[in-house]
Amino acid sequence: MEKMLEMRIHGYGGQGVVTLAQLVASAGLNAGYETQSLPFFGVERRGSAVKAGVRIDKNKIRIRSQSVEPDYLVIMNETLLELAQNQGIAEDGGIIMNTAHPQDVGRTLYYVDAAGIAIENDLMAADSPFINIPMFGAVCKIAGLKAEVVSQTLTERWTGKIGEKNAKVALIGYEAVKKFEK
C-alpha cells in the first residue's frame, strides 16, 4: 500500500455498514497496517441511509475527520449510488458495489452479487441476507489484503461454526468480485 487507502461505506440501517467498517479495519490490523474505523452516527434507524468510513495505511494515521474524498465508495445497495457520489469521492476514486447487474457508473466499478451469495449460502437474518460478509471479502480483495487475513479476521470475531461459515462466505465474495468492463 503506497498511500493511505480511504473508503466510505454506504448502506441502509440493518445491513451491517458499521460492522463492515470494523471488519475491514480489523483485517488491516491483522495484515500489519494502521487503521481507523469511522462510524457516522446521525439519526440512523433500520432502513434509513447510513455510512461509515475506513482508513488503512502503513504509517500512523493522524487525521481524525470523516471521510470526504475517499479512494473507494462501498455501496451496499445500488439505490444509494447517487447519494454516495454526491457526498464526495476522490477524482480518480472507484466504486465497490453489491449488484447482480453492473452498469457504467462513469468511473472504475468493482462489483459482487453479495446478496445472491448470502442467500445461496443461507447467511440470512429474519428478513434479509447478511450482505456485509461477502462484501467484506470483496472489499478486502480490492484493498489488496490476503484471503488468509479475511479468514483470520472473521474466525477471531466469531468463533466456531459461525466464524467458519462467515469466513467461507467472505472468501466466496473475495473470489467473485469483478471489475466492470464496458
Residue pairs with C-beta under 8 A, 6 or more apart in sequence:
1 33
1 56
1 57
1 58
1 144
3 57
4 55
4 56
4 57
4 59
4 61
5 55
5 56
5 57
5 71
5 72
5 143
6 53
6 54
6 55
6 67
6 69
6 70
6 71
6 72
6 90
7 24
7 53
7 54
7 55
7 67
7 70
7 71
7 72
7 73
7 74
7 96
7 139
7 143
8 51
8 52
8 53
8 67
8 70
8 72
8 73
8 74
8 84
8 87
8 88
8 89
9 17
9 20
9 21
9 51
9 52
9 53
9 54
9 73
9 74
9 76
10 17
10 49
10 50
10 51
10 73
10 74
10 75
10 76
10 77
10 80
10 83
10 84
10 87
11 17
11 20
11 49
11 50
11 51
11 75
11 76
11 77
11 80
11 132
12 46
12 47
12 48
12 49
12 50
12 76
12 77
12 80
13 44
13 45
13 46
13 47
13 48
13 49
13 50
14 46
14 47
14 125
14 128
15 50
15 76
15 77
15 128
15 131
15 132
16 130
16 131
16 132
16 133
17 50
17 51
17 52
17 76
17 132
18 37
18 39
18 50
18 52
19 132
20 52
20 74
20 76
20 132
20 135
20 136
20 139
21 37
21 38
21 39
21 52
21 53
21 54
22 37
23 132
23 136
23 153
23 154
23 157
24 35
24 37
24 54
24 56
24 136
24 139
24 140
24 143
25 35
25 36
25 37
25 54
25 56
26 35
26 153
26 156
26 157
27 136
27 140
27 143
27 145
27 149
27 150
27 153
28 34
28 35
28 54
28 56
28 143
28 145
29 35
30 149
30 152
30 153
30 156
31 145
31 146
31 149
33 56
33 57
33 58
34 56
34 57
34 58
34 59
34 60
34 61
35 54
35 55
35 56
35 57
35 61
36 53
36 54
36 55
36 61
37 52
37 53
37 54
38 52
38 53
38 54
38 55
38 66
38 67
39 52
40 50
40 51
40 52
40 53
40 66
42 50
44 50
49 80
49 83
51 84
51 87
53 66
53 67
53 70
54 67
55 61
55 63
55 67
56 143
67 88
68 88
69 88
69 89
69 90
69 91
69 93
70 88
70 89
70 90
70 93
71 90
71 93
71 94
72 93
72 94
72 95
72 96
72 139
72 142
73 84
73 85
73 89
73 93
73 94
73 95
73 96
74 95
74 96
74 97
74 135
74 139
75 81
75 84
75 95
75 96
75 97
75 98
75 99
76 98
76 114
76 131
76 132
76 135
77 98
78 97
78 98
78 99
81 95
81 97
81 105
84 95
89 95
89 107
92 107
93 107
94 107
94 108
94 109
94 110
94 142
95 105
95 107
95 108
95 109
95 110
96 110
96 111
96 112
96 135
96 138
96 139
96 142
96 177
97 105
97 109
97 110
97 111
97 112
98 111
98 112
98 113
98 114
98 115
98 131
98 134
98 135
99 111
99 112
99 113
100 113
100 115
100 116
102 109
102 111
102 178
102 180
103 180
104 180
104 182
105 180
108 179
108 180
109 179
109 180
110 138
110 142
110 177
110 178
110 179
110 180
111 177
111 178
111 180
112 134
112 135
112 137
112 138
112 173
112 176
112 177
112 178
113 176
114 129
114 131
114 132
114 133
114 134
114 135
114 138
114 173
115 129
115 131
117 123
117 134
117 169
117 172
117 173
117 176
118 124
118 129
118 130
118 131
118 133
118 134
118 169
119 129
121 165
121 168
121 169
121 172
123 129
123 130
123 133
123 134
123 165
123 166
123 169
124 130
133 154
133 166
133 169
133 170
133 173
134 169
134 170
134 172
134 173
134 176
135 173
136 150
136 153
136 154
136 170
136 173
137 150
137 169
137 170
137 171
137 172
137 173
137 174
137 175
137 176
137 177
138 173
138 174
138 176
138 177
140 147
140 149
140 150
140 170
140 174
141 147
141 174
141 175
141 177
142 177
147 171
147 174
150 167
150 170
150 171
150 174
151 167
151 170
151 171
154 163
154 166
154 167
154 170
155 163
155 164
155 166
155 167
156 163
157 163
157 166
158 166
